[in-house]
Amino acid sequence: MSLKPLLLRTLATVSLGMGLAFAPVSHAQAPSAHVTIEPAQPSDTAGKVEVLEFFAYSCPHCATMEPMVERWSQTLPDNVVVKSVPIAFNAGMADLQKLYYSLEALDRLDLHRKVFQAIHNERKRIFNFDAMADWVETQGVDRGQFQAAFQSFGVNNKVTRANELAKTYNIEGTPSLAVGGRYVTSPSMTGTYEGAITEAQKLLDTILAGQ
């Protein structure tokens, strides 16, 4: 089975009562490999062109694409920054957003890919605070420090900003890449994971050439 029909048909979301579920990707009918954002959005990182990787830990496509984006990010020039943005399509996913930002606050983003592995390969249901705290303890993270980060003002602010960005960029499917505040592309538009990264590179090249 080709990847494109699957990507055009499904979007991973999480329901705490039912586990992983799927919802349609609204960008599936996009006539091109990207959409243009109007007006263009400013960068949150001073002096840098931002590439925003919108993802959800519950999304199997994100789990597959994450290492590809990581490898691509290592090839980009110093004036470009790739930022992961966890988003929630329902209230049940909010704790997963806080998990990412808590790991970031604790300087433990080395566990980022392991979260995907735990959910999708090991079938661990780490979808709420208690389950997350139990899991991070097994990874050498102090439970008290994790709880403090999870409940912190800083983490809650970052979740709020992530939700704002998802709304601004009209992100209704994951994974999606927003490039330079001007464009959004995704595997559902290009047909493959690699195609989305290739398209993002083309868009980035256009932006950098115009600077």
C-alpha positions in Angstrom: 0.0 0.0 0.0 1.3 3.4 -0.9 1.9 6.0 1.9 -0.2 8.7 0.3 -3.7 7.2 0.7 -2.9 6.4 4.3 -1.7 9.9 5.0 -4.6 11.5 3.2 -7.0 9.4 5.2 -5.8 9.6 8.8 -4.5 11.8 11.5 -3.5 10.4 14.9 -5.2 11.8 18.0 -5.5 10.4 21.4 -8.5 9.7 23.6 -7.9 8.6 27.2 -10.9 6.4 27.2 -10.3 4.7 23.9 -6.6 4.8 23.2 -5.4 5.9 19.8 -8.1 7.1 17.3 -8.0 8.7 13.9 -9.5 11.9 12.4 -9.4 13.2 8.9 -6.6 15.6 7.7 -8.2 18.8 6.5 -5.2 19.7 4.2 -5.7 16.5 2.2 -7.3 18.3 -0.7 -4.6 21.0 -0.9 -3.9 21.6 -4.6 -0.1 22.1 -4.0 2.7 20.7 -1.8 2.3 23.6 0.6 0.0 26.4 1.7 0.9 30.1 2.2 0.4 31.8 5.5 -1.0 35.4 5.2 0.0 37.5 6.8 3.5 36.0 7.4 4.3 35.4 11.0 7.3 36.7 12.9 9.9 34.4 14.4 9.9 33.8 18.1 13.7 33.3 17.9 15.6 36.6 17.4 17.8 36.6 14.3 16.7 33.1 13.2 14.5 31.7 10.5 12.2 29.2 12.3 11.0 25.9 11.0 8.2 24.7 13.3 7.7 20.9 13.5 4.1 20.5 14.7 3.7 17.0 16.2 1.7 14.9 18.7 3.2 12.1 20.7 0.1 10.0 19.9 0.7 10.3 16.1 2.3 7.3 14.5 3.3 9.4 11.5 5.1 11.8 13.8 7.0 8.9 15.4 8.2 7.8 11.9 9.0 11.3 10.7 10.8 12.6 13.8 14.2 11.1 13.1 14.0 12.3 9.5 13.4 15.9 10.7 16.2 15.5 13.2 18.7 14.4 10.6 17.6 17.2 8.3 17.9 19.8 11.0 21.6 18.9 11.4 22.2 20.0 7.8 20.7 23.5 8.1 22.7 26.7 8.4 23.3 28.5 11.7 20.6 31.1 11.0 17.9 28.5 10.9 16.4 26.8 13.9 14.0 23.9 14.0 11.6 24.0 16.9 9.2 21.1 17.9 5.7 22.3 18.8 3.5 19.7 20.5 -0.2 20.3 19.8 -3.5 18.9 21.1 -6.5 18.1 19.0 -8.6 17.5 22.1 -8.4 18.1 25.9 -7.1 14.6 26.5 -3.9 15.4 24.7 -2.9 18.4 26.8 -0.8 16.4 29.2 1.3 15.1 26.3 2.1 18.7 25.4 3.2 19.3 29.0 5.3 16.2 28.9 7.4 17.6 26.0 7.9 21.0 27.7 8.6 19.4 31.0 11.4 17.3 29.5 12.7 20.5 27.8 12.6 22.3 31.1 14.6 19.5 32.8 17.1 19.4 30.0 16.0 15.8 29.2 15.0 16.1 25.6 17.2 13.0 25.0 14.0 11.2 26.1 11.9 12.9 23.3 12.3 10.0 20.8 12.0 7.5 23.6 8.5 8.8 24.3 7.5 7.9 20.8 9.0 4.5 21.2 7.3 3.9 24.5 3.8 4.8 23.1 4.1 3.2 19.6 6.5 0.3 20.0 6.1 -0.7 23.6 2.4 0.2 23.8 2.7 2.1 27.0 -0.3 4.3 27.9 1.6 7.3 29.1 -1.2 9.7 28.5 -1.7 11.4 31.9 0.5 12.8 34.6 0.6 9.7 36.9 1.6 7.4 34.0 4.1 9.9 32.7 5.7 10.4 36.1 6.0 6.6 36.6 7.6 6.4 33.1 10.1 9.2 33.5 11.2 7.7 36.9 12.3 4.6 34.9 14.4 6.9 32.8 16.3 8.4 35.7 14.2 11.6 36.1 13.3 12.6 39.7 9.5 12.4 40.1 9.4 15.5 42.3 11.4 17.6 39.8 9.2 16.3 37.0 6.0 17.2 38.8 7.4 20.7 39.6 8.2 21.3 35.9 4.9 19.8 34.8 2.9 22.2 37.0 5.1 25.2 36.4 4.1 28.6 35.0 6.8 28.3 32.3 5.5 25.0 31.0 1.9 26.2 31.0 2.9 29.3 29.1 4.7 27.3 26.5 1.6 25.1 26.0 -0.5 28.2 25.6 1.9 29.5 22.9 1.9 26.1 21.2 -1.9 26.3 21.0 -1.7 29.8 19.6 0.8 28.7 16.9 -1.4 25.8 15.9 -4.3 28.1 15.5 -2.3 30.8 13.6 -1.0 28.2 11.2 -4.3 26.4 10.9 -2.7 23.1 11.8 -5.2 20.3 11.7 -2.9 17.4 10.8 0.4 16.1 12.1 3.2 16.0 11.3 3.3 19.5 9.7 6.2 21.8 9.0 5.8 25.6 9.1 8.7 27.3 7.3 9.8 30.8 8.0 6.4 32.0 9.2 5.3 31.9 5.5 4.5 28.4 4.5 3.1 25.1 5.8 3.8 21.7 4.2 3.2 18.2 5.4 3.3 14.5 4.2 -0.5 14.7 3.6 0.3 17.4 1.0 3.3 15.9 -0.6 2.4 12.2 -0.3 5.5 11.1 1.5 7.5 12.0 4.6 10.6 12.6 2.5 8.6 14.7 0.1 7.5 17.0 3.0 11.1 17.6 4.1 12.2 18.2 0.5 9.4 20.7 0.0 10.3 22.4 3.3 13.9 22.7 2.1 12.8 24.3 -1.1 10.7 26.8 0.8 13.5 27.5 3.2 15.9 28.1 0.3 13.4 30.6 -1.2 13.2 32.5 2.1 17.0 32.5 2.7 17.6 33.7 -0.9 15.4 36.7 -0.3 17.1 37.8 2.9 
